[in-house]
């Protein structure tokens, strides 16, 4: 968003990034006009290079430039902890720091997903107390969430409708002016709470649909049938679009936005229907279970082969949560490894992960390589958790020669079972019964 706005003639954009050990390198990287993402992001390399070269975009870790800003967009992570409670440390820190530097008339836009009620009850209070200014009179506060997806960042910003939730007409008009410079679709105006609810419900809707697909995958395994055949039959109707199952749900949004929705419901309503709210938490728990199921599929094979899970090499194929990107946030692969290490902590197991996009600084749970052959040499189990494009073009004959034990666990419907069996592999896939050919 910063780069897109900087590409507009009227705007000069400054990004503020905390210089931490983990992410401080991004400041220098961006100021050199480099794209910090390793995955395929169409158009982003050229855009960042252009706005930096034209002197329209720079990045700093200093907050004093805030006092010159006409618009301030807040984009920080808002995870939940192990108790499903929002961790607003970054949001609170940023709100406090900018409150000391606000000029009258500034428009502040929260783009980070928050629990419904957060903008009005937390951010507004902190900004007013820190600045001595009044929302709607001296400054304007808006919630307008992003709808981005790794691999399609620019497209999803420019080509999706934008929901704008301001506290007053003037706030909405100012936000519409800004987003109208880069968003090609409709700008939909509403109140702040409705906008917050829209974001959380939108992602909860997707999470619930994925959970249904995952549950049907487990059901079809027990029926000894293939869920992917069934999904194809269902989706052949033009008005159906059933999701596909997989090794787990990752990313920063779907894994926590349903919990943000429930947190806001618990905190800012009278909770008249609390005992009836079951679909969202049950769906979230089912999606969190799928990495465990990947391990269960591996264990099934070992039991059938009367083989011990000991003195083996396990390879995790795909570390990012989404194909052909470098985003490792809440990746199912990490949970698969944690399940394995928890169950077999006293066993002699070598773990190695492969990913063509992920840098070692973003994944430290196991050894990581971008060399496929290095990863699979002498392997006993290959667990495919991410469907990177290159995995569809593997030379199976060469792979069979490299591994020690030809076991494949497929969490993303990458392979054809009949072909693998013909090549001599032992194969299990999420959503496919062991007897399916």
C-alpha positions in Angstrom: 0.0 0.0 0.0 2.8 2.4 0.8 4.4 1.8 -2.6 1.1 2.2 -4.4 0.4 5.5 -2.7 3.9 6.7 -3.4 3.3 6.1 -7.0 0.6 8.7 -7.0 1.8 12.2 -8.1 0.2 14.0 -5.1 1.8 11.8 -2.4 5.1 11.4 -0.7 5.2 8.4 1.6 7.4 7.5 4.6 7.3 4.0 6.1 8.1 3.5 9.8 9.6 0.1 10.6 10.9 -1.0 14.0 14.6 -1.9 13.7 14.4 -5.3 15.4 16.9 -8.1 15.0 14.3 -10.1 13.0 13.0 -7.4 10.7 15.3 -4.3 10.9 17.0 -5.4 7.7 13.9 -4.4 5.8 14.6 -0.7 6.4 17.9 -0.7 4.4 16.5 -3.2 1.9 13.5 -1.0 1.0 15.6 2.2 1.0 17.7 0.6 -1.7 14.5 0.0 -3.8 14.5 -3.8 -3.2 11.5 -6.0 -2.7 11.7 -7.8 0.7 9.5 -10.7 -0.4 11.1 -13.8 -1.9 8.0 -15.3 -3.5 6.5 -14.4 -6.8 4.7 -10.9 -6.4 3.8 -9.6 -9.9 4.7 -6.0 -10.4 6.1 -5.4 -6.9 9.8 -5.3 -7.8 9.3 -2.7 -10.4 6.9 -0.6 -8.2 9.2 -0.4 -5.2 12.3 0.3 -7.4 10.4 3.1 -9.2 9.0 5.0 -6.1 12.4 4.9 -4.3 14.3 6.0 -7.4 11.8 8.9 -7.8 12.3 10.0 -4.2 8.6 9.3 -3.3 9.2 6.5 -0.8 11.6 6.0 2.1 11.7 4.0 5.3 12.9 5.0 8.8 12.6 3.8 12.4 12.0 7.4 13.7 8.6 8.7 14.7 9.2 12.4 14.5 8.1 12.6 10.9 4.6 11.8 12.0 4.0 15.4 12.9 4.1 16.3 9.2 1.7 13.5 8.1 -1.7 14.2 6.6 -2.5 10.5 6.7 -1.2 7.7 9.0 -1.8 4.1 8.1 -1.2 1.6 10.9 -0.3 -1.9 9.6 1.1 -4.1 12.5 0.6 -7.7 13.4 -2.2 -8.5 15.8 -1.7 -12.2 16.8 -3.5 -14.1 19.5 -1.7 -15.9 22.4 -2.2 -19.5 23.4 -5.4 -18.5 25.3 -6.8 -16.9 22.1 -6.4 -13.4 23.6 -5.3 -10.6 21.2 -1.7 -9.5 21.6 -1.9 -5.8 20.9 1.6 -4.9 22.0 2.5 -3.5 18.6 -0.8 -1.8 18.1 -0.5 -0.1 21.5 3.1 0.8 21.0 2.4 2.5 17.7 -0.7 4.2 19.0 1.2 5.7 21.9 4.1 6.8 19.9 2.1 8.5 17.1 -0.2 10.2 19.7 2.8 12.3 20.8 3.3 13.7 17.2 -0.2 14.2 15.8 -1.0 17.4 14.0 -4.6 18.8 13.8 -6.6 17.5 10.9 -4.6 14.2 10.5 -6.5 11.1 9.4 -5.4 7.8 11.0 -6.4 4.6 9.4 -6.2 1.2 11.1 -5.6 -1.5 8.4 -4.6 -4.3 10.8 -7.3 -6.7 11.7 -8.6 -6.2 15.3 -11.3 -7.6 17.5 -14.6 -5.8 16.9 -14.7 -2.8 19.2 -10.9 -2.2 19.4 -10.7 0.9 17.3 -13.3 2.8 19.3 -12.5 1.5 22.7 -8.7 1.1 22.7 -7.1 3.0 19.8 -9.3 6.1 20.0 -8.7 6.4 23.8 -4.9 6.1 23.5 -4.8 8.7 20.7 -6.9 11.2 22.5 -5.1 10.8 25.9 -1.7 10.9 24.3 -2.3 13.9 22.0 -4.9 15.9 23.9 -6.9 16.1 20.7 -10.5 14.9 20.1 -11.6 12.4 17.5 -13.9 13.9 14.9 -12.8 17.4 15.8 -9.0 17.6 15.8 -8.2 14.3 14.1 -10.0 11.5 12.2 -9.9 7.8 12.9 -10.9 5.1 10.4 -10.9 1.3 10.3 -10.3 0.0 6.8 -9.0 -3.5 6.6 -6.6 -4.9 4.0 -7.5 -7.9 1.9 -4.1 -9.1 0.7 -2.9 -12.5 -0.2 0.8 -13.5 -0.7 1.4 -13.9 -4.4 -1.3 -11.4 -5.3 -0.5 -8.4 -3.1 -1.0 -5.6 -5.6 -3.9 -7.2 -7.3 -5.8 -7.6 -4.1 -5.3 -4.0 -3.0 -6.2 -2.4 -6.3 -8.8 -4.8 -7.7 -10.9 -5.6 -4.6 -13.7 -3.4 -3.1 -12.5 -1.4 0.0 -14.6 -1.1 3.1 -14.2 2.2 5.0 -15.4 2.5 8.6 -14.9 6.1 9.9 -16.3 7.7 12.9 -17.9 10.5 11.0 -18.7 11.7 7.5 -15.5 13.8 7.3 -13.4 10.8 8.3 -15.0 8.7 5.6 -14.6 11.3 2.9 -10.9 11.7 3.7 -10.3 7.9 3.6 -12.2 7.7 0.3 -10.0 10.4 -1.2 -6.9 8.4 -0.2 -8.0 5.0 -1.3 -9.6 6.4 -4.4 -6.1 7.1 -5.7 -5.2 3.4 -5.9 -8.3 1.2 -5.5 -10.1 0.6 -8.8 -13.2 -1.0 -7.3 -16.1 0.3 -5.1 -15.3 2.2 -1.9 -18.0 1.0 0.6 -18.6 3.3 3.5 -19.9 2.2 6.9 -19.3 2.7 10.6 -16.2 1.6 12.4 -17.7 -1.4 14.3 -19.4 -2.7 11.2 -16.1 -2.5 9.3 -14.3 -4.4 12.0 -17.0 -7.1 12.1 -16.9 -7.4 8.3 -13.2 -8.3 8.3 -13.4 -10.8 11.1 -16.6 -12.5 9.7 -15.2 -12.6 6.2 -12.1 -14.6 7.3 -14.2 -16.7 9.7 -16.4 -17.6 6.8 -13.5 -18.9 4.8 -12.0 -20.8 7.8 -15.4 -22.5 8.5 -15.6 -23.6 4.8 -12.1 -25.0 4.9 -13.0 -26.9 8.1 -15.9 -28.4 6.4 -13.7 -29.6 3.5 -11.2 -31.0 6.1 -13.9 -32.8 8.0 -15.3 -34.3 4.7 -11.7 -35.4 3.9 -11.5 -37.3 7.1 -14.9 -38.8 6.5 -14.0 -39.9 3.0 -10.8 -41.6 4.2 -12.9 -43.8 6.5 -15.3 -44.5 3.6 -12.2 -45.4 1.6 -13.0 -42.9 -1.1 -11.3 -39.8 -2.6 -12.6 -36.4 -1.5 -11.1 -34.7 -4.5 -13.3 -36.7 -6.9 -16.3 -35.7 -4.8 -15.4 -32.0 -4.7 -15.0 -32.1 -8.5 -18.5 -33.6 -8.9 -20.0 -31.0 -6.5 -18.2 -28.0 -8.1 -19.3 -29.1 -11.6 -22.5 -27.2 -10.7 -22.0 -23.6 -11.6 -23.4 -22.4 -8.3 -21.2 -24.5 -6.0 -17.6 -23.9 -4.9 -16.5 -26.3 -2.2 -13.1 -25.8 -0.8 -10.3 -28.4 -0.8 -8.8 -30.0 2.3 -5.1 -29.9 3.2 -2.3 -30.3 5.7 -3.6 -27.3 7.8 -4.5 -23.6 7.7 -1.7 -21.1 7.9 -1.0 -17.4 7.5 -1.6 -14.5 9.8 -5.3 -14.0 9.2 -7.4 -17.2 9.2 -5.6 -18.7 12.1 -6.5 -15.8 14.5 -9.3 -13.6 13.0 -12.0 -16.0 14.2 -10.6 -15.8 17.7 -10.5 -12.0 17.4 -14.2 -12.0 16.5 -15.1 -14.2 19.5 -12.9 -12.0 21.8 -14.7 -8.9 20.7 -18.0 -10.6 21.1 -17.1 -11.7 24.6 -15.7 -8.3 25.6 -18.0 -5.7 24.0 -21.5 -7.4 24.0 -23.9 -8.8 26.7 -23.2 -12.3 25.3 -26.9 -13.3 25.1 -26.1 -16.2 22.7 -22.7 -17.3 23.9 -23.7 -20.9 24.4 -24.8 -21.1 20.8 -21.6 -19.8 19.3 -19.9 -23.2 18.5 -19.3 -23.4 14.7 -16.4 -20.9 14.7 -14.3 -22.4 17.6 -15.1 -26.0 16.4 -13.9 -25.1 12.9 -10.8 -23.5 14.1 -9.9 -26.5 16.3 -10.5 -28.9 13.4 -8.2 -26.9 11.1 -5.6 -26.8 13.8 -5.9 -30.6 14.0 -4.9 -31.3 10.4 -1.1 -31.2 11.0 -1.7 -33.9 13.6 -3.5 -35.9 11.0 -0.5 -35.6 8.6 1.5 -37.4 11.3 -1.3 -39.9 11.8 -1.1 -40.8 8.1 2.6 -41.4 8.5 2.1 -43.5 11.6 -0.5 -45.6 9.7 2.0 -46.5 7.1 4.6 -47.4 9.7 2.2 -49.7 11.5 1.2 -51.4 8.3 4.8 -52.0 7.4 5.7 -53.1 11.0 8.4 -50.4 11.0 9.4 -48.3 14.0 9.5 -44.5 13.9 13.2 -44.5 14.9 16.5 -44.1 13.2 14.9 -42.3 10.2 15.1 -39.2 8.2 12.0 -37.1 7.8 11.8 -34.4 5.1 9.3 -31.6 5.2 8.5 -30.3 1.7 7.3 -26.8 1.8 7.8 -24.4 4.7 5.7 -21.4 3.7 2.0 -21.8 4.3 1.0 -20.9 0.7 2.4 -22.1 -2.6 5.2 -20.1 -4.3 5.5 -17.5 -1.4 7.9 -17.0 1.4 5.3 -16.4 4.2 5.9 -18.8 7.1 3.5 -17.3 9.6 1.6 -20.1 11.3 2.7 -22.6 8.7 1.3 -26.1 9.1 4.8 -27.4 8.5 5.9 -26.0 11.9 3.0 -27.7 13.6 3.8 -31.0 11.9 7.4 -30.8 13.2 6.2 -29.9 16.7 3.8 -32.9 16.8 6.6 -35.2 15.6 9.1 -33.9 18.0 6.6 -34.1 20.9 5.7 -37.7 20.1 9.1 -39.0 19.3 11.4 -36.7 21.3 13.5 -39.6 22.5 13.8 -41.3 19.1 16.7 -40.9 16.7 15.1 -38.8 13.9 16.8 -36.4 11.5 14.6 -33.6 10.4 15.2 -31.4 7.3 12.9 -29.0 5.5 13.0 -27.9 1.9 11.6 -24.7 0.4 12.6 -22.8 -2.7 11.5 -19.4 -1.3 11.9 -19.3 2.4 15.1 -17.8 4.0 16.7 -19.4 7.0 16.0 -16.2 9.1 12.2 -16.9 8.8 12.4 -20.6 9.8 14.6 -22.1 12.5 12.7 -25.1 13.7 14.8 -27.6 11.6 17.6 -27.6 9.2 16.4 -25.8 6.0 17.7 -26.1 2.4 16.6 -24.9 -1.0 18.4 -27.8 -2.6 15.7 -30.5 -3.3 18.2 -33.3 -3.9 20.1 -32.5 -0.7 16.9 -32.7 1.2 15.5 -36.0 -0.1 18.8 -38.0 -0.2 18.5 -41.1 2.0 15.1 -40.0 3.3 12.6 -42.4 4.9 9.5 -40.1 4.8 8.6 -37.2 2.5 5.9 -35.0 3.9 4.5 -32.6 1.4 2.8 -29.8 3.3 2.9 -27.0 0.7 2.1 -27.3 -3.0 4.9 -25.3 -4.5 4.9 -25.4 -8.3 8.2 -27.3 -8.6 6.8 -30.2 -6.6 4.4 -31.1 -9.5 7.4 -31.7 -11.8 9.5 -34.0 -9.7 11.3 -36.8 -11.5 9.8 -39.7 -9.7 12.3 -42.3 -11.0 15.2 -40.2 -9.8 13.4 -39.5 -6.5 12.9 -43.3 -5.9 16.7 -43.8 -6.3 17.6 -41.1 -3.9 15.4 -42.0 -0.9 16.1 -44.8 1.5 12.4 -45.6 2.1 9.9 -44.5 -0.5 7.2 -43.2 1.7 5.2 -40.0 0.7 2.6 -38.2 2.8 0.7 -35.8 0.6 -1.2 -33.0 2.2 -2.0 -31.0 -0.9 -3.2 -33.4 -3.6 0.1 -33.1 -5.5 0.5 -36.6 -6.8 -1.4 -39.3 -8.6 -1.6 -42.3 -6.4 -1.7 -44.9 -9.2 1.4 -43.5 -10.7 3.3 -43.4 -7.4 2.4 -47.0 -6.7 3.6 -48.1 -10.1 6.9 -46.4 -9.3 7.2 -48.3 -6.1 6.3 -45.6 -3.5 4.2 -46.1 -0.4 1.6 -43.3 -0.4 -1.0 -41.7 1.7 -2.9 -38.5 1.0 -5.3 -36.3 3.1 -8.8 -37.1 2.0 -8.1 -40.4 0.2 -8.7 -43.8 1.7 -5.8 -46.3 1.6 -7.7 -48.7 -0.7 -8.4 -46.1 -3.4 -6.7 -46.6 -6.8 
